[in-house]
């Protein structure tokens, strides 16, 4: 079955999490990716947890890519990479701004080799501006975006979000941008340069940003509850915690009826989500008292689900492998790898469900696993030349 990006060649200089996420998504849907790594590999190969000394997160981030180890400080390596780029559609990098230019692979240089090239740079703050030359990581961008200040309890400090959301938002932004650029190229024949900033991606998903821009007061962090909608958050029962999301008066009426508090349905103090948000300190304990009248949170969850009140149990990550919804939609798949003895790991499937071009997780490369294959296919090297390049330390 054909895939969306079949025939697209990507040269991947990227490191860490954000840009590798974007490139792996292109690879999920058919792009051929040449991942150029230093002798120690992409930095993400050093991130735990590890299986037999090999990084589990790196296996996922590098999925469907072909790995070649090259010493990009050597002129011979530079010339070989230029041969790759002459055949490429996309080049991706995530070095500190300006570093790729010093290596000889800046956009203006590369379009002399391939005029219709698409190049994507992913960095903490973008390629210019007063912060452009600063090193940036996920947590720094999250902190600067306001999201960390939005997260946590009202009487506590700003709180880290429980995932590398900055990297993954940046990766999704870069993937979408490259897909759009490939569409533009298909229509016009033109390549272009893409500048992705983790900070800007996070400001874009901070739903309070426009309040600040337009001189409205920004709600203070609300702990495990929405600041401006109620009841909308985490509630504790006897044997666990659940999420209840009641955003409309209709759902509020259904919940009040279920709890035996019909008198609150038409009470003007609780009409409208904004009014309820002003009184959430009264609503939260009332709901939790109701939940604790049951032996298990499973009982009120069942009742609310039957009445179509949005709710769920707070799950542990380790329980996701047993989640019937994810299993039914084939979200958990096997991925082949030569990195470990078992030859495969369980991982996540491509997230977009296309009916005609579904994408697939196929393999994760060992460091330098495809060096010979890539040199033969894209640089025209024979066995003797490859052996010589390895002897000189140019490739591995």
BELVEN-V425104 format. One record per pair of residues at least 24 apart in sequence whose ideal C-beta (glycine too) atoms are under 8 Angstrom apart, sorted by the first residue. I is the first residue (numbers start at 1). J is the second residue. D is the distance in Angstrom with one decimal. If there is no record, write none. Layout:
((I & J & D) (I & J & D))
This chain:
((1 & 356 & 7.7) (1 & 357 & 7.2) (1 & 358 & 7.2) (2 & 30 & 7.5) (2 & 356 & 7.9) (2 & 357 & 6.3) (3 & 29 & 5.0) (3 & 30 & 2.8) (3 & 357 & 5.1) (3 & 359 & 6.3) (3 & 360 & 7.9) (4 & 29 & 4.6) (4 & 30 & 6.0) (4 & 354 & 7.2) (4 & 357 & 4.7) (4 & 359 & 7.7) (5 & 29 & 5.0) (5 & 30 & 4.2) (5 & 31 & 4.0) (5 & 182 & 7.3) (6 & 30 & 4.1) (6 & 31 & 8.0) (8 & 32 & 7.1) (8 & 89 & 4.8) (8 & 90 & 6.8) (8 & 182 & 6.6) (9 & 34 & 7.3) (9 & 84 & 8.0) (9 & 87 & 5.9) (9 & 88 & 4.7) (9 & 89 & 5.4) (9 & 90 & 7.5) (10 & 34 & 7.1) (10 & 88 & 6.8) (10 & 89 & 6.8) (10 & 90 & 4.5) (10 & 91 & 7.5) (10 & 92 & 6.4) (11 & 36 & 6.8) (11 & 81 & 7.3) (11 & 84 & 5.4) (11 & 85 & 5.7) (11 & 88 & 4.9) (11 & 90 & 7.2) (11 & 91 & 4.7) (11 & 92 & 7.3) (12 & 36 & 6.6) (12 & 65 & 6.4) (12 & 92 & 5.3) (13 & 91 & 7.1) (13 & 92 & 6.5) (13 & 93 & 4.1) (13 & 94 & 7.5) (13 & 95 & 7.1) (13 & 100 & 6.9) (13 & 105 & 7.3) (14 & 42 & 7.7) (14 & 92 & 5.1) (14 & 93 & 6.1) (14 & 94 & 4.4) (14 & 122 & 6.9) (15 & 42 & 5.4) (15 & 43 & 5.0) (15 & 44 & 7.1) (15 & 94 & 5.4) (15 & 95 & 7.3) (16 & 42 & 7.6) (16 & 43 & 5.5) (16 & 44 & 5.7) (16 & 94 & 6.5) (16 & 137 & 7.8) (16 & 167 & 7.0) (17 & 44 & 6.4) (17 & 57 & 7.9) (17 & 61 & 6.5) (17 & 138 & 6.9) (17 & 164 & 5.6) (17 & 167 & 3.7) (17 & 168 & 7.1) (17 & 171 & 7.0) (18 & 94 & 6.4) (18 & 122 & 5.1) (18 & 138 & 7.4) (18 & 166 & 7.5) (18 & 167 & 4.2) (18 & 168 & 7.4) (18 & 170 & 3.8) (18 & 171 & 4.8) (18 & 174 & 6.9) (18 & 196 & 7.8) (18 & 198 & 6.2) (19 & 92 & 5.5) (19 & 93 & 7.1) (19 & 94 & 3.8) (19 & 120 & 7.5) (19 & 122 & 4.0) (19 & 170 & 7.7) (19 & 171 & 6.8) (19 & 174 & 6.1) (19 & 196 & 8.0) (20 & 44 & 6.3) (20 & 61 & 4.3) (20 & 62 & 6.7) (20 & 94 & 7.9) (20 & 171 & 7.4) (21 & 61 & 6.4) (21 & 167 & 6.7) (21 & 168 & 5.9) (21 & 170 & 7.7) (21 & 171 & 2.8) (21 & 172 & 7.3) (21 & 174 & 7.7) (21 & 175 & 7.3) (22 & 92 & 6.8) (22 & 120 & 7.3) (22 & 122 & 7.0) (22 & 170 & 7.9) (22 & 171 & 4.5) (22 & 172 & 7.4) (22 & 173 & 7.8) (22 & 174 & 3.6) (22 & 175 & 4.2) (22 & 178 & 6.6) (23 & 65 & 6.8) (23 & 92 & 5.4) (24 & 60 & 7.6) (24 & 61 & 5.9) (24 & 62 & 6.9) (24 & 63 & 5.2) (24 & 64 & 6.4) (24 & 65 & 6.8) (25 & 171 & 7.4) (25 & 172 & 7.9) (25 & 175 & 4.5) (25 & 350 & 7.4) (26 & 90 & 7.4) (26 & 175 & 6.7) (26 & 178 & 6.5) (26 & 179 & 7.7) (27 & 63 & 6.7) (27 & 64 & 3.5) (27 & 65 & 5.5) (28 & 63 & 7.3) (28 & 64 & 6.0) (28 & 350 & 4.2) (28 & 359 & 4.4) (28 & 360 & 6.9) (28 & 361 & 6.6) (29 & 350 & 6.9) (29 & 352 & 7.6) (29 & 354 & 7.8) (29 & 357 & 6.5) (29 & 359 & 4.3) (30 & 357 & 7.5) (30 & 359 & 7.4) (31 & 90 & 7.7) (32 & 66 & 7.2) (33 & 64 & 6.8) (33 & 65 & 4.1) (33 & 66 & 6.3) (34 & 65 & 7.7) (34 & 66 & 5.8) (34 & 68 & 6.2) (34 & 84 & 5.8) (34 & 88 & 8.0) (34 & 370 & 8.0) (34 & 374 & 5.6) (34 & 378 & 6.9) (35 & 62 & 6.4) (35 & 65 & 4.2) (35 & 66 & 6.4) (35 & 67 & 4.9) (35 & 68 & 7.0) (35 & 365 & 7.1) (36 & 68 & 5.9) (36 & 70 & 5.5) (36 & 72 & 7.1) (36 & 81 & 6.7) (37 & 67 & 5.8) (37 & 68 & 7.1) (37 & 69 & 5.3) (37 & 70 & 7.5) (37 & 367 & 6.2) (37 & 368 & 7.1) (38 & 69 & 7.1) (38 & 70 & 7.8) (38 & 71 & 7.4) (38 & 72 & 7.5) (39 & 69 & 5.9) (39 & 71 & 7.1) (39 & 396 & 6.2) (41 & 69 & 7.7) (41 & 367 & 4.5) (45 & 367 & 6.8) (51 & 339 & 7.7) (51 & 340 & 5.1) (51 & 345 & 7.1) (52 & 339 & 7.5) (52 & 340 & 4.8) (52 & 341 & 6.4) (54 & 339 & 4.2) (54 & 340 & 5.8) (56 & 345 & 6.9) (58 & 364 & 7.8) (59 & 335 & 7.0) (59 & 337 & 5.7) (59 & 339 & 6.2) (59 & 345 & 6.0) (59 & 347 & 7.2) (59 & 364 & 4.1) (60 & 335 & 7.8) (60 & 347 & 5.4) (60 & 348 & 7.0) (60 & 364 & 7.2) (62 & 364 & 5.4) (62 & 365 & 6.0) (63 & 335 & 6.1) (63 & 347 & 7.2) (63 & 361 & 5.5) (63 & 362 & 7.4) (63 & 363 & 7.1) (63 & 364 & 4.9) (64 & 361 & 6.7) (64 & 362 & 5.4) (64 & 363 & 6.7) (64 & 364 & 7.8) (65 & 365 & 6.0) (66 & 365 & 6.1) (66 & 369 & 7.4) (66 & 370 & 3.8) (66 & 373 & 6.8) (66 & 374 & 6.0) (67 & 365 & 4.0) (67 & 366 & 6.9) (67 & 367 & 5.9) (67 & 368 & 5.7) (67 & 369 & 5.3) (67 & 370 & 5.6) (67 & 371 & 7.6) (68 & 368 & 6.4) (68 & 370 & 5.9) (68 & 371 & 4.6) (68 & 374 & 4.7) (68 & 375 & 7.3) (68 & 395 & 6.7) (69 & 367 & 6.3) (69 & 368 & 3.9) (69 & 371 & 6.0) (69 & 395 & 6.2) (69 & 396 & 3.9) (70 & 394 & 6.8) (70 & 395 & 5.3) (70 & 396 & 7.8) (71 & 393 & 5.8) (71 & 394 & 5.8) (71 & 395 & 7.6) (72 & 103 & 5.9) (74 & 392 & 7.7) (74 & 393 & 7.4) (74 & 394 & 5.3) (76 & 389 & 7.0) (76 & 392 & 7.1) (76 & 394 & 4.8) (77 & 394 & 5.1) (77 & 395 & 7.1) (78 & 103 & 7.6) (78 & 104 & 5.5) (80 & 375 & 7.2) (80 & 379 & 5.0) (80 & 389 & 7.9) (80 & 394 & 7.6) (80 & 395 & 7.7) (81 & 105 & 7.3) (82 & 113 & 5.7) (83 & 378 & 6.4) (83 & 379 & 4.8) (83 & 380 & 7.6) (84 & 374 & 7.7) (84 & 378 & 5.0) (84 & 379 & 7.0) (85 & 110 & 5.8) (85 & 113 & 5.4) (85 & 114 & 5.8) (85 & 117 & 7.1) (86 & 113 & 5.2) (86 & 114 & 5.6) (87 & 114 & 7.9) (87 & 378 & 6.0) (88 & 114 & 6.4) (88 & 117 & 6.7) (89 & 117 & 7.3) (89 & 118 & 6.3) (89 & 182 & 6.9) (89 & 185 & 7.5) (90 & 117 & 7.5) (90 & 118 & 4.7) (90 & 119 & 7.3) (90 & 120 & 6.8) (90 & 178 & 5.9) (90 & 181 & 7.8) (90 & 182 & 7.3) (91 & 117 & 6.4) (91 & 118 & 7.5) (91 & 119 & 4.7) (91 & 120 & 7.4) (92 & 119 & 7.6) (92 & 120 & 4.9) (92 & 121 & 8.0) (92 & 122 & 7.3) (92 & 174 & 7.4) (92 & 178 & 7.5) (93 & 119 & 7.7) (93 & 120 & 7.6) (93 & 121 & 5.6) (93 & 122 & 7.6) (94 & 121 & 7.1) (94 & 122 & 4.4) (94 & 123 & 6.6) (95 & 123 & 8.0) (96 & 123 & 7.1) (96 & 133 & 7.2) (96 & 135 & 5.7) (97 & 121 & 7.3) (97 & 123 & 5.5) (97 & 126 & 7.7) (97 & 127 & 4.7) (97 & 128 & 7.7) (97 & 132 & 5.2) (97 & 133 & 6.0) (98 & 127 & 8.0) (98 & 133 & 6.9) (107 & 193 & 4.8) (111 & 191 & 6.9) (114 & 191 & 7.5) (115 & 191 & 7.1) (116 & 185 & 6.2) (116 & 189 & 6.0) (116 & 190 & 6.4) (116 & 191 & 4.3) (117 & 191 & 4.5) (118 & 178 & 6.5) (118 & 181 & 4.6) (118 & 182 & 6.7) (118 & 185 & 6.4) (118 & 191 & 4.6) (118 & 192 & 6.2) (118 & 193 & 7.9) (118 & 194 & 7.0) (119 & 191 & 7.5) (119 & 193 & 5.2) (119 & 194 & 6.9) (120 & 174 & 5.6) (120 & 177 & 6.5) (120 & 178 & 5.4) (120 & 181 & 7.7) (120 & 193 & 7.9) (120 & 194 & 4.2) (120 & 196 & 6.5) (121 & 193 & 7.6) (121 & 194 & 7.0) (121 & 195 & 5.7) (121 & 196 & 6.8) (122 & 170 & 5.9) (122 & 171 & 7.7) (122 & 174 & 5.2) (122 & 196 & 4.5) (122 & 198 & 7.5) (123 & 196 & 7.3) (123 & 197 & 6.5) (123 & 198 & 7.2) (124 & 197 & 7.1) (124 & 198 & 5.1) (124 & 199 & 6.3) (125 & 197 & 5.5) (125 & 198 & 7.5) (125 & 199 & 5.2) (126 & 195 & 5.5) (126 & 196 & 7.7) (126 & 197 & 3.7) (126 & 199 & 7.5) (126 & 200 & 6.7) (127 & 195 & 5.0) (131 & 199 & 7.8) (136 & 198 & 6.3) (136 & 199 & 7.3) (137 & 166 & 7.9) (138 & 164 & 4.7) (138 & 165 & 7.3) (138 & 166 & 3.8) (138 & 167 & 4.4) (138 & 170 & 8.0) (138 & 198 & 6.8) (139 & 166 & 7.1) (141 & 166 & 4.3) (141 & 170 & 7.7) (141 & 198 & 3.9) (141 & 199 & 4.6) (141 & 201 & 7.9) (141 & 202 & 5.5) (142 & 166 & 4.8) (142 & 202 & 6.1) (144 & 199 & 5.6) (144 & 202 & 8.0) (145 & 199 & 6.0) (145 & 202 & 3.6) (145 & 203 & 5.0) (145 & 206 & 5.6) (146 & 203 & 7.3) (146 & 206 & 5.1) (146 & 208 & 6.7) (146 & 209 & 7.1) (146 & 212 & 7.6) (146 & 218 & 8.0) (147 & 202 & 5.8) (147 & 205 & 7.7) (147 & 206 & 5.5) (149 & 221 & 6.8) (150 & 206 & 6.9) (150 & 208 & 6.4) (150 & 221 & 5.5) (151 & 221 & 6.2) (152 & 221 & 5.0) (152 & 223 & 7.0) (153 & 221 & 6.8) (153 & 223 & 4.1) (153 & 224 & 8.0) (154 & 220 & 5.7) (154 & 221 & 6.0) (154 & 222 & 6.8) (154 & 223 & 6.3) (158 & 221 & 7.5) (159 & 221 & 7.8) (165 & 202 & 7.5) (166 & 198 & 4.9) (166 & 201 & 7.4) (166 & 202 & 5.5) (167 & 198 & 7.1) (169 & 198 & 7.4) (169 & 201 & 4.6) (169 & 202 & 6.0) (169 & 205 & 6.1) (170 & 196 & 6.0) (170 & 197 & 7.7) (170 & 198 & 4.2) (170 & 201 & 5.0) (172 & 201 & 7.9) (173 & 201 & 4.6) (225 & 280 & 6.1) (225 & 284 & 6.8) (226 & 277 & 7.3) (227 & 277 & 6.9) (228 & 273 & 7.5) (228 & 274 & 6.6) (228 & 277 & 5.3) (229 & 273 & 4.8) (229 & 276 & 7.9) (229 & 277 & 6.0) (230 & 273 & 6.5) (230 & 276 & 4.2) (230 & 277 & 4.2) (230 & 279 & 7.4) (230 & 280 & 4.1) (230 & 283 & 5.8) (231 & 255 & 7.4) (231 & 276 & 6.8) (231 & 280 & 6.7) (231 & 283 & 5.2) (231 & 284 & 6.9) (231 & 287 & 5.9) (232 & 273 & 7.7) (233 & 284 & 7.6) (234 & 314 & 6.7) (235 & 284 & 6.9) (235 & 287 & 5.2) (235 & 288 & 5.3) (235 & 291 & 5.9) (236 & 288 & 5.5) (236 & 291 & 7.1) (236 & 292 & 7.8) (237 & 288 & 7.4) (237 & 291 & 3.9) (237 & 292 & 5.9) (237 & 294 & 6.6) (237 & 296 & 7.3) (237 & 297 & 3.7) (237 & 300 & 7.1) (238 & 291 & 7.5) (238 & 292 & 5.4) (238 & 294 & 6.9) (238 & 295 & 6.4) (238 & 296 & 6.7) (238 & 297 & 7.1) (239 & 295 & 7.6) (239 & 296 & 5.1) (239 & 297 & 6.0) (240 & 296 & 7.8) (240 & 297 & 4.9) (240 & 313 & 6.1) (240 & 314 & 6.8) (241 & 297 & 7.5) (241 & 313 & 7.6) (241 & 314 & 4.5) (242 & 291 & 7.2) (242 & 297 & 5.1) (242 & 300 & 7.5) (242 & 301 & 6.0) (242 & 311 & 5.9) (242 & 312 & 6.6) (242 & 313 & 5.4) (242 & 314 & 6.5) (243 & 311 & 6.1) (243 & 312 & 5.2) (243 & 313 & 7.9) (243 & 314 & 6.5) (244 & 287 & 6.8) (244 & 304 & 7.0) (244 & 309 & 6.9) (244 & 310 & 7.4) (244 & 311 & 4.9) (245 & 309 & 8.0) (245 & 310 & 4.1) (245 & 311 & 7.0) (246 & 273 & 7.9) (246 & 276 & 8.0) (246 & 309 & 6.6) (246 & 310 & 7.7) (247 & 273 & 5.7) (248 & 273 & 7.3) (249 & 273 & 8.0) (251 & 309 & 5.6) (251 & 310 & 7.6) (252 & 276 & 6.9) (254 & 307 & 4.9) (254 & 308 & 7.8) (254 & 309 & 5.7) (255 & 287 & 7.8) (255 & 304 & 7.4) (255 & 309 & 5.9) (258 & 300 & 7.9) (258 & 303 & 6.0) (258 & 304 & 7.0) (258 & 307 & 6.6) (258 & 309 & 7.8) (259 & 286 & 7.5) (259 & 287 & 7.2) (259 & 290 & 4.7) (261 & 286 & 7.3) (321 & 346 & 7.0) (329 & 353 & 7.4) (333 & 361 & 5.4) (335 & 361 & 5.0) (335 & 362 & 7.3) (335 & 363 & 6.5) (335 & 364 & 5.8) (336 & 362 & 6.8) (336 & 363 & 4.5) (336 & 364 & 7.5) (337 & 363 & 6.3) (337 & 364 & 4.3) (337 & 365 & 7.7) (337 & 366 & 7.2) (338 & 365 & 7.8) (338 & 366 & 4.7) (338 & 369 & 6.4) (339 & 364 & 6.7) (339 & 366 & 5.3) (368 & 395 & 7.9) (368 & 396 & 5.1) (371 & 395 & 5.4) (371 & 396 & 6.4))
